[in-house]
Amino acid sequence: AALGAEAVSVPVLDGDILVVRGSDNRILAFDAYSGRRRWVYTRQNPPLVLRQTNRPRLDGATVYVGLPGGRLVALSTETGAMRWESAISLPRGSNEIERIADILGEPVLVGRQMCAGSYQGRVGCVDAATGRPAWSREISAVGAIDFDGRILVAGDTRGRVHALNDVGEPLWVQEGFEGRLLGAPALVGDAVAIGDEEGYLHWLALADGRPVGRVRVDSSAIVSAPRRAGDLAIVQTVRGRVAAAALG
């Protein structure tokens, strides 16, 4: 099936529908069996957006999408009609570069909370059913966040790692990695796994953020947010190496 643009996300599949994101930030849905296009969601983008590969979140009757400009939208899986739109953050600044506030990474859904982080903006959660804002905090996210219903973790553009509780109150901040250009974090067991531009995968204690281990995957940047597989964190580097690592 022709998309009309480059596919920049991994397709998301649920039942008989497949949803993919294009480089023009359109969201397209296809019949998983015939390939017939079922709907397209499009909207006007800001003049300047980040090139990113974050995919939509598909959950039964609803598709959740993080958009440029710090917006989250919920779409009907069946028709593509918008159920609600909510702002995680709002663009601000005197020029288009300063006003970039794109949602980064796949939105995280836990119970009734839909959470995401934006570049040069905020990290926050909204009610997944209504889009009503629950809370937000001033953190310029560098990639996807992770949340397990109790603790939310996010890396920022300065190389700090933040942990917040389920109502957005700070638990701890790890500042020992400033300048290392960290990627997106992941909760793995009782630790936080996060990669950097030199190919190291760092492990932080979930309780207080102290470093408890690290392993070097190779000498190139870790470009993917770690994926959980039991007690393993699976990552990929710029050079194409895929590795699974465990703490200890």
Helices and strands as residue ranges (DSSP letters): E 12-14, E 17-21, E 27-31, E 37-41, E 57-59, E 62-67, E 71-76, E 82-87, E 103-110, E 113-118, E 122-127, E 133-138, E 146-147, E 151-155, E 161-165, E 170-174, E 185-188, E 191-195, E 200-205, E 211-216, E 227-229, E 232-236, E 242-246
